[in-house]
């Protein structure tokens, strides 16, 4: 973390704690949105191993937060995990720090009694999808995650985009990105491609990611199936790519598949559509709220090889104009509804509502 990202606690209006050391989806979304929020509010993250460029304060700076900020607004503590909600409750209700508590929930399951208690202590709640909101036993504001539309952009030349990441220039590509495991539906994606690629010699597939721990045998099984089908030169497994290097891989695709059997939210369809890549996605997580059926993509049941094969093949059978129309609609949809700027403004609007009632 560089000095340039440090924030003067006296000017701080919002604290965004991030207490998890390992990189997670929650951490990634926080790191993306906070710099955009900082354009309009005095916000800083608090926690270890934050990415460069994220406004931050240190734990020792907490001592200065008993004083109100220069704006005289009540300072907001914006938590995204139970442990961060608990810290906010202790700081406000036990140590009497002048705070207002906001929580963002991404969970799509019924909450434990402990979680419900913590959520009940919040002054405002944000849900990352309507499905998430349905599990909350109190009112919330639905705000989808946004995408940096300056980083995720369409490719002016698909062949050059494929060459840039080492994919075959002469094949149109269908991609699936993320951890390789059964929960992510990697096997469904592989089985669907094995079924349809023999009839579409101008197409190939790429599974970008890696398997960890107990999932290595599952990964080996997928590669073995591809070998036996004689498609090792057309269904590729390049390995894992750092999050900061993922955008060029989307630009190399013609179609993205999100085959998950379960997902909390899932930003990969947004990243693909921002890159001008239409999507086939399963009906899990927030995917049904993100993909516009028939315009930016197709929704299918999770775990259904036949449905996935049918949806992917239907896209392959479109003419160039039809695929271009889907690609343009995908990019336009993200610009209008799911940019990171839109997400930041909507979160800041929740803060404004909180401040207006305090």
Secondary structure by P-SEA (a helix, b strand, c coil): ccccccccccccccccccccccccaaaaaaaacccccccccbbbbbccccccccccccccccccccccccccccbbbbbccaaaaaaaaaaccccccbbbbbbbbcccccccaaaaaaaaaccbbbbccaaaaaaccbbbbbbccccccccccccccaaaaaaaacccccccccccccccccccaaaaaaaaaaacccccccccccccccccccaaaaaaaaaaaaaaaccccccccccccccccaaaaaaaccccccccccccccaaaaaaaaacccccccccccccccccccccccccccccaaaaaaaaaaaaaccaaaaaaaaaaaaaaaaccccaaaaaaaaaaaaaaaaaac
